[in-house]
Amino acid sequence: MARNIITGIDIGSSSIRVVVAEKTKNGGLNIIAASKKDSEGIRRGYVTSMEDAARSIKSAIKSVEKSSGISIKSAAISVSGISLGSARSKAMIRTSKADGEITDHDIKRLVAQSEANITNVSNKSIIHSVPLFFKVDNNLVNGKPTEMKGSKIEVETFFATYLNIHLTELIKTVERVGIIIEDIVASPFAMSYAALTRQQKETGCVLANIGSSTVSIIVFEEGLPISLEVFPIGSSHITNDIALGLQVPLGEAESIKLQYGTEAESQSKKKISDISNMVESRLDDIFEMIEEHLKKISRNRILPAGIILTGSGSNLFNVDEFARARLKLPAKVGAFLPPKSYPVSISATPPNFKEHMLNDPGWTTAIGLCLYKSNEESAGYDGGRSENLKIIKNIKKWLKTLMP
């Protein structure tokens, strides 16, 4: 019997992470291999050098192939960085059947109309489309109104978008390595599968990924994503500030950043104070941007499940306490959180890798891709899976027209 292998590739600005998992007989997921390699040719989430980026991705894939003994042919990939955005749009149509019964065809027409009504999305592709609510004859409906009866149906839909040019370059880069792309997933969506509980999504929360060069947030309410935003600032900006402020090499500045908050006898009180000021000043910038966005969507200080911090930058000392004080919300650092309703095991080697993966927030996107691809841990929506496959098919068709 063929093994049901799922692969997720998290393509970030600082690292490429690959997770290989196997669907188990009991319907769960067993993580059998994982690798992390420094990324080259990627800046703020988009490809700047196809050759360098392909080499980084290939290196990470070769590593998991060696440790798992499995040849990786296909994968779900993440898209992230400043090209990511979101929009919300409303639409209304009349039901098509004479008796007023609402069909799946009506729902598809309605969502398609809401997509057609979006403004300011030129040069962008729709990565995900998620209906937030429906109305039938002006009455709010919980869930899809299929088989209900009415003369008029309305919807408000959430869309995640990505720049066409950056999406095309990313797809060409991955396929250059010989990998068939099965799904394209916005990184914050993937993270939500691995780092959030159903209760957090239902109650209302914001998931913030503090990456190397960007910070991305996705806001959930009643189990659905209502907003997604990316800011052009990340943990590497803290490193740069330390390098300039202390006049030390970048490598040393990175070590100082990671050791922030620990007592060092060799450091003077002034130096410790200077480091603290530089780190906290940048963190204040990050959380000010997040707070301003929450104000813009009228969700500041009213998300009961608070803010969940992930990404490599969330490893900074006391970053959750800083977020709590700045945003006036509950705050915690969220690494991989296996869903209670969905059994997940980790058999990847070496033996201590399980604890490392469970405690490092940087793995949430790659693991989330596998959970998303397995399509078992439902979040109340399909994440626009059919939209993803349509995008891949259309871009491949366009690429073929450029071949000699």
N, C-alpha and C positions, 0 to 999 in steps of 0.2 A: 504494500500500500504506500502510495506517494506521501511524503511528508508535506504538511501545509506550512510552508515557510513564509514569514512576513519580514520585510526589511524596511527600516526607516532611516533616511539620511537627512540629518540636520545640517544645513549648509550655512554656517555663520561667518562673520567677519574675522573672528579670531581663531576658530577651530571648526573642523569637520567631525561630526560624531555620527557613527553608524551603529545601529542596534539591529541584531538579527534575532527573531523570535519564532517559536513554533506553536501553532494552534494545537492544544492538547485534546485528548479524547473526551475529557469532561467539559470541553468548551472554553477552557481557560487559555492562558498564554504563558509560555516558558521562554524567558530570555536566555539564549544559549551562547551568544557572543556579542561583544561590543568593542569599539575602538574609537580613539580620539587622536586626531592629527592636527597640527597647526595648519591653518588655511592660508593660501597665497592667492593673489589675483582676485580678491573679494574685498570690497570696501562698502561699509554701511549697508550690507546685505545684497549688493548687486555685483555682478561680474565685471571686473575691469581688465582682466587678462584671462582669456579662455584657456590658453595653454597652461598657465600656472594653476588656475582653479581646477582644471581637469586632472592635473598631476596630484594635487592635494586630495581630491575625491578618490582617485584611483588608489592612492597609498592607504587611505582609511579602509577601502573595500578589500584590498589585498590582505590587510591585517585580520579582518574578521573571517575572511575565507580560510586563512591559515589556521586560525584558532578553532573554527567550527567544522572545517572539512567540507564546507558547502560552497558551491559555485554560485555567486550572486548574479542573477540575470535581470531582476526587476526590483523596483522599490517605490515607496511613497517618499516624496521629497517635500521639504518645507521651503516656503518663501518668506523672507523677512526684510527688515530694513526700511529705509525712507520711502521706498516705492509702494509700501503698503498703505492703504487707507480704507475708509468706509463711507457709506452713504445710506440714507433711508429714504424710501419713496412710497407714495400711496397710489392706489389705483381703484377704479370702480368699473364693473361691467354688468351687463344684463345676462341673466341665465339663458342658456341656449335651448333647453327643452321646453316644449309647449306646456307641460304640467308644472314647470318651475323647479324640477328636481335638479340639484347641483351635482355635477359630475366631476371626475378627475380632470377631464378636458377643460371644464370651466376654471378649475383651480390653476391649471397650467397657463391658460389664457390670461388670467388675472395677474399672476406673478410676472408673466412676460410683459404685460402692460405696465406694471410698476417699474420694471427694468427700463422700459422705453421712456418712462417719465423722469428718469434720473437726469440731473443737470451736472455740468462740470466734471464729466468723466471721459472726455475725449482723450484718446491715446492710452486708455486703460482697459484691462480685461476684468471681467467679473470672476473672482475666484470662488466665492460662496454666496449663495442667496438663501436667506432664512426668513420665512413669513413670521412676523411677530404677533399679529392678531388678525382675525377676520370679523367682518360684520355682515349679517344677512338682514336686509331691509332695516338698516340702522341699528340692529340689535347685536351687541357684542357676543361672539361665539368662542367658547374655549375649545381649542383644537381645530382640526379641519372640518369644514361644514359639508363634507361630501354626504350625499343622500338626503340632506335637509332640503326644504322647499322654500323658495322665495323668488322675487322678481329682480332683486339687485344684490350683488355681493361686493364687498370692499376688502382691501388688504393694506397693511403697511408692512414693507419688507426691508430687512437689513441686508446690505450688500458689502462684501469685502472685495476691495479692488487692488490691482497691481499694474504698474506701468507695462505696456506692451513690449517696449524695447528691452527692458530688463528681464521680463519673463521669457522672451525669445532667446536671449543670450544664455539664460540659465538652462533652458531645455536643451539647447545645442551643446552646451558644455557637458551636461550629464550624459547625453546620448553619445557624445564623443568618447566617453569612457566605456561604452558598450552596455549601458544600463537602460532597460525599458522603463519608462516612467508610468506607473500605475495610477498615481494620484498626486495632485498638487494641493498642498494644504498650507494655509496661512499659519505661520509659526505660533501666534497666540492661541489659535484654535487647537492645534496639536497639544500645546502645553496644558490647556484646560482639561484635557482627557486624563493627563497624568498627575496634575497638581491640585485639582479641585474636587470636592465632593459634590454630590447631587444637592445636598442641603445648602452648601455655600452658593451654588448657582441659583437655586430657587429663592433663597433669602435675599440675595443681592450682594455682590462683591466686585472688586476690581483685581484682576491678575496683572501684575507688573513684572516684565522681564527686563532686568538691568543687564544689557549686553555690553560688549566691548565698545561699540561706537554709536549705539542707539538704545533708547528705552522704548519698549512697546507696551501698551496696556490694552486690555479688553475688559469690558464691563458686562456683567451678567445680571439679569433680573428675571425672576419667574422661570428660571431654567434656560433662558435664551440670551444670546449676545445682543446687546443694544448699542454698543459703540466700540470702535477700535481706533487707536491713534498711535503714531510713532513719532518720537522726538529725536532730533539730531544731536544727542548727547549721550555719553555712556561712561563706563568705568575707566576707559583708556584716557579720558579727559582728566581724571584724578591723577593718573600716572604722570601725564604730561605736566600738570601743575606742580607736582612734587619734584620732577626733574628740573623744571625751571626755577622753582623756589629754593631748592637746596643745591642746585647746580651739580647734579649727579647724573650718571648715565641712566638711560631708560630702564635697563635691566635692574639696576639697584633701586630705582624709583618704584618699580613694580613690586619688588620684595618689601620695601618699606610700606607700601599701600596694604599688602596682604598681612603684614604684621601690625597694622594700625590697631591700637587698643591694648597691646601687650606691653608690659613694663620692660624696658631695656636699660640696664645699669650704665651701658656705655653712652647713652644718649642724655644730653643735657635737658633740663626742664624747658628751656627756650625752644630747643629743637622739637621736643614732643609737642609743645604748644603750637609751633608753626605747622607741624604735620597735621595736627588736629584741626586747625583753622582751615587748611587747604582741603582736607577731606570733607569736612562738614559744610564748607562753602559750596562745593559742587553738589553734595547731596541735597542741600537746600534748593539749589537751582532745579534739580531733577524733580523734587517733590512739589515745588512751586508750579512747575509745568503740569504735573498730574492734577494738582488741586484746581488750577485754572480750567483744565478740560472738564473736570467733574462739575465745576460751577456752570460751564457752558451747557452741559446736558442736564443740569439741575439735579445732580446726584452727590454733591459734596456734603460730607458729614452725615449722610442718611443711608449708607449701605451697611446693614447690620452685620454681615459676615466680614466686613472690613477689606483690607488690602492684603493680598498674598504675594510675597516677593519671591521671584525666582531668577534664574540666569546666573552667570558667574559673578556678577557684581553684587548679588545678594549675600555673598559670603563675607562681606565687609563686617567688621565688628559692630554689633549693636545697631545694624541698619534698620531692624524692625522697630526698635525703640525710637529711632529718629523719625521714621515714617509715622508712628503712632502720635508723636508729639506734634508733628508738622501738619498732618491731615485730620487729626482729631477722629481717627477711626481705629478699630481693632487692627492689629498688624501682626503678621507672622511670616517667617521664611518657609516656603513650601518646596520641598524636594519631591521626588517621586512618591506618590500616595496611592498604593494599589487600591482600586475600587472594591468595596466590600462585597458587591454583588457579582464580581467577576474575578475568579482566581488567577493570580499572577505569581509565577515563581521565577527565580533567577538561578540558573546553573552555570552562568558564565564563569570562566576561570580568569585570573587566579582565585583561590578560595576567599580572599578578603575583598574581592571585587563587588560582591553583593552589598556589603556595608557601605562601600565607597559610592556605589550608584544610588543607594537609598538616601545618602546624606549630602550628595552633591546636586544642587538645583540645576546645574548646567545640563543634566541628562534629561530633563523633563520633556523637551521638545522631541528628541529622538524616540523616547519611550512612548510619548503621546502619539507619534505617527503610527507606531505599531498597534496601539489600542484603537486609533481611528480607523486604520485599515482593516482591523479584524471585524469592525462594525458590530461589536457585541455590547460594548459599554455605552448604551444609548444616552444621549444628552437631551433627548426630546426633539431632535431635528437631525437630518442627514448630512448637515454641513455642506450642502450643495455638491454632493458627489457627482451627480450627472453633469453639472456645470463644469467640474474639473476635467472630466473625460472629454467633453466637447471641446474645451480649450486645447487640450493636448492634440486631439485629432485634427483640429483646424490649423494649428501651428505646424504640425508635421506635414500636412498637405501643402502649406505655403512654402515650407523649406524645400520640398521636393521640386517645386517649380524653379528653384534657384540652382539646382544641380545640373551639370552639363550632360 
